[in-house]
Amino acid sequence: MAKGRNGRLRRKDGVWDPLKTSATDRQRAEAVPKTPQTLSPAYRLAYADEDFLCREELRPIRLQLELMKPEMLLTERGIKSTVVMFGGARIPAPGQSAWAARNETQRANLEAASVYYDEARKFARLCSKYSAGFDFHEYVVVTGGGPGVMEAGNRGAADEGAPSIGLNIVLPHEQAPNVYVTPELSFNFHYFAIRKMHFMVRAKAIAVFPGGFGTLDEFFECLTLIQTGRMEKMPLILFGEKFWRRIINFEALAEFGTIAPDDVNLISFVDTADAAWRIIQDFYEHHE
C-alpha cells in the first residue's frame, strides 16, 4: 500500500482504495481534541453517524444499503444461484418438544410435523451434494436463517460441508441466526421487501414447507411473481400435500375464475426430499 500525493492510501497498482481512505478519514476525525465542537453530533462524519442514518429522511439510503451489502458479499463469494427453503419456525426437530405450542392440540400437531424437519434437512443435503459439483457457486441453500425448517435447511447443508445462506429479519421478538448458517453468509435485514428480493434474485427452485403467516406470505409472493411473468418459471414445490390442500383450495380459485385454470400447474406437491429433488432434476434437464 502506497500513499498518493494527497496522502491518501492507494493500492500498489495505483487504483484508489475507497474503503481504506474512508477508514483512515474516520480515524483522523475521531483523533481530534475533545471540544464542544468535535463532540457535537453535527461534527460526526455522515456515514459514521448512526443517529443521522436512522432518520426518516434517510430511508431510501437504508433501503439501498440493505440491497447492496448482501449483493456485494454474495457476488464476491461467487454464488450464482440458490435453492430457497421456506417453512415454519415453530416446527421442532424430531425428539424435541414443540416450544411454540399454546395447547395440547398444537403440541401434537407441531411434534408430528417434525417429519418435515427431517425432510428439509435431507432436501438441503441433496441440493448441497449437487452444489459441490459447481464448487458451491450454484444451487446454494438459502433460508430465513431462524429455527425450525430454516434450521433444518442450513443444517442439511452443513452435513455436506457446504456453505448456506441465512437471511434473518429484525422482529419484535428476538430472532437469532441458527448455528448452522455459514457465518460469512449470515445477513440481517430491517426491510422485508429487500429481504424478499434477495431470496428471489438468484433462485433456481423454491421449496415451501408447512408454516404460518410468514411462510404463506413468502409462498404467495413467489407464486404471484411466477404467475405474472415477473420471474422465470421454476420448480415451486410444496412439501406436505395434505397440509396445503387443507388450508388452501387452489382448485376453488380456478373454478371461481380468480386464477387461470392452468395456474394450479405452477405448483408441485411432494412429501419427500427425494421426490422434490427429482422435480428439480427433471425441470432443468429440459430447460438447460
N, C-alpha and C positions, 0 to 999 in steps of 0.2 A: 504494500500500500504506500503510495507516494502522495505528496501534497502539491496541489496546483498553486498558481501564482497568488490566488486569493486565500491560501492557507487551508482550503477545504480538502478533505480526503478524496482520493480517487484511486481506482484500481490501476495496476501497472500497465494495463493495455490502454490507458488513457480515457476510459469510459467513466463518467461520473457515477459515484455510488450514492444515490439519494438517501438510502437508509442510514449509511454511516454518517452522512452530512447532517441529517435530522437528529440522530442520536448525539452527535458532537455539539450541535447548537443547543440542544436541550440541557446537556451537561453544563455548558457555558452559562445558560440562563439561570440555572439553579445554583451556580457557584458565586453569584454576585453578593455583595454585602446585604445583610438583612436590614431593610429600612421600611418605613411605612409604604414607600412606593413599590419596592420589589415584593413586599408581602401582600399587596393588593391583588385580588382576583383579576383585575384588569390587566395586570402585568404578565400573567401567565401566557405562554405560547398557546395559540388557539388549539393546535392539535393535541396538546398535553393537558388541556383544561376539561376535565370530565364534566364539571358543572355546566360549562358552556355547551359541550357536545350533547348534553341531555336536554337542552332547551327544546321547546316545542317547534320552534322555527327551524331547528336542525334535523328534523325528522327525515327529510329527503337524503341528507348526508348519511344518517344512520342506516337507512334502507340500502343505500349504495354500498356502504361498508360491509353489511351483512351479506350482500350479494357477492362482493369481490373477494373477501377473505377466504371463504371455503373454496371458491372457484380457483383462486390462485394456488392454494395449497394442494388441491386435488390435481390440478394441471401439472404442478411441479413433481408430484408423485407419479405422474404418467397414467392416471386412472382415466380410461376412455369410456367404459360402460359399467353399468351396475345392474344388480338384481335387487329390486326393492321388496322389503318384507314389512307388511303392516300387521298389527294384531294387538289383542288386549294386553294391557299392562298387568291386569289382575289375575291372569291365568298362571297358576303356580307350576313349578317343576314337579314331576312325579315324586310322590312321597312327602312333599311339603304341604303345610296347611294353607288354606285359602285366606291369606291375611286380610283381603278386602271384603270378605263375606260379611253381610249385615244380618243374616238369619241363616237358619239351617238349610233352607232350600237353596239359597245362593251358595252356601258352603259345598253342598253336594254337587251342584252343577259345575262350579269352578274346579273342584278337585277332579271331577270326571273329565273336565276339559284339559287336564294335564297331558292327555294324549296328544294334543296339538302342540304342546311344548316339545315333546319328543319328535313329532313330525317336522316342526320348524327347524329344530336342531339338525335333523337328518337332511332336510332340504338344503340348508346352508352348507352342510358338508359336501353335498353333491355339486352345488354351484362352485364352491371353493376348489374342489378337486379339479373341476374343468378349468377354472380360472388359472390354476397353476401352469397349464399349458400355454398361457399367454403372459407368463411372468407376473401374474396378478395385476394386469392392466385392463383386462376385460372381465365382465361378469363378477365384479366385486360386490359382496353383500353389503347392503346399506339398510339400517334400521333407524328407528326413532331414538335409539340409544338407552332406553329405560329398561324396566324389568319385564317379566312375563315373556310373551312371544318375542319381544325385541331382544331380550337377553338370550333367548334360545338361538336366535339368528346369529348374533355375534359369537356366541359360544360354539356353534357349529363350525363357523369359520376358524376359530381358534383351535378347534380339534384338528384341523388340517394344516395348522401352522400358517394360515392365510391372514392377510390383513382384512379388516372390515371397518365400515364407517358407522358412526353414530351421530345422528342429528338431534340433539336434545333441544328442549324448549323451556324457557323460564315460565313456571306456573306458580299460582298462589301457594300451592303445597310443594314441598321440595321434590325435585326430580333430578337425581344424580345419575351420571352415566354408569351403566353396568360395567363390571370389571373386565369384560371380555372385548370391549371396544378397543381398537388399536389407538393408543394414546395420541399419536400424531394425526389421527383422523377422527378425533373426538371434538365435535363442534357444538356450540351453544347459540341459540337464537332467541331474540325477543319477538320478532315478527313471524307469525305463522305463514304469511304469504311467501316470504323469501325462503323459508324452510321448505315449503312445498315445491318451489321452483328447483331447489337443489335435489329433492327427491326425484323429480321428473326429468331433469335436463340430460342425464346420462342413462336413463332406464332402458333396458332391453327386455325386461319382464317384470311383472308385478304380482306378488303373491300376497293374498289377504286372508288372514286367519280370523276366527271369531273374536269380536271385540265390541267396544261400546261406541259412544258418540264420536270420539276421535277417529277410530278406525272407519266408521261409516262415512265420516267427512272426507277422509283421505281416499277411500274407495270411490265415492261418487265424483270426487274431483277428477280422478284419473279416468273414470268411465265417461264423464262428460267431455274431457279433452279428446279422447279417442273417438267418441261418437260424432263430435263436431269437426273432426279432422284437424284439430289444432295440435295433435300429437300423432305420430305414426302409430298405426295399428301394431300391437304387440300382444304377447300372451298376458291375459288378465285372469288370474287363477284364484278361485275361491276355495279355500280348504274348509271342509265340513258342510257338505251339501244339505244335510238335514237341518243344520243351524240356519243357513242362509235362506232355504226355502220357507222356513217357518217365519222368519222376521220380514222378508221382502217377497212380495208376489210379483215377479218380473213379468210373467205371462199376463197378469191382470192389467199391467200398464200397457202392454202391447194390444190387448183386447180392447181396452178403453180408447186407444188411439193416441195417447200422450207420448209414446215412443213408437218407432217403426217396428214392424214385426221382426225384421232381421236384427234389430238391436240386441235382442236376447242372445244372439250368437256371438256377441263380443266377449262373453263371459264363459269360462270353463270351470266346471266343478270337479273337485278331487277330494279324496280322503287320505291320500298317502303322498309322501315326498317323491317316491318313485314315479307315481302317475303324473305329478306336476312336472318333474324333470323331463319325462317323455314328451309332454306337450311342448316344452321349450325346444327340445332337440328337433322334434318334427317341424315346428314352425320355422326355425332358422335353416333347416336342411333345404327348405323350399324357397327361402327368402334371401339367402346369402350366396 
